[in-house]
Amino acid sequence: MDYLTVKEAGEKWGISSRMVTIYCNEDRIPGAIKKGNLWLIPENAEKPKDLRKK
């Protein structure tokens, strides 16, 4: 399985890398794993819905 970094996922989804990190910390991205201080996101993962918007 191929993985993306937080920065690459943010560019793919059109959001900041900080929001991707928050989603990872909240376990909202299925299959995301943490290696040391680096999050790895599966290449085929979908962007989580933004719960701040109604």
C-alpha positions in Angstrom: 0.0 0.0 0.0 1.3 3.5 -0.9 1.1 6.3 1.6 1.1 10.1 1.4 2.6 12.5 3.9 0.5 15.1 5.7 1.7 17.8 3.3 0.9 15.7 0.2 -2.6 14.8 1.5 -3.3 18.5 2.3 -2.4 19.5 -1.3 -4.5 16.7 -2.7 -7.6 17.6 -0.6 -7.1 21.4 -0.8 -6.7 21.9 3.0 -3.8 22.8 5.2 -1.4 20.3 6.5 -2.4 21.3 10.0 -6.0 20.2 9.4 -4.8 16.9 8.1 -2.7 16.4 11.3 -5.8 17.3 13.4 -7.9 14.7 11.4 -5.2 12.1 12.1 -5.0 12.9 15.8 -8.8 12.5 16.0 -8.7 9.1 14.1 -10.9 10.5 11.3 -8.7 9.1 8.5 -9.1 5.3 8.3 -5.7 3.5 7.9 -3.6 6.5 8.9 -0.5 5.4 10.9 2.1 7.3 12.9 5.8 6.5 12.5 7.7 8.5 15.1 6.4 12.0 14.6 5.3 11.5 11.0 1.8 10.6 9.9 1.3 8.4 6.9 -2.0 8.5 5.1 -3.2 5.8 2.7 -3.1 7.1 -0.9 -6.7 6.0 -1.5 -8.1 7.6 1.7 -11.0 10.1 1.3 -11.1 13.5 2.9 -13.1 13.5 6.1 -16.1 15.8 6.3 -15.5 19.1 8.0 -17.7 19.0 11.1 -17.4 22.8 11.6 -19.8 23.4 8.7 -23.5 22.8 9.0 
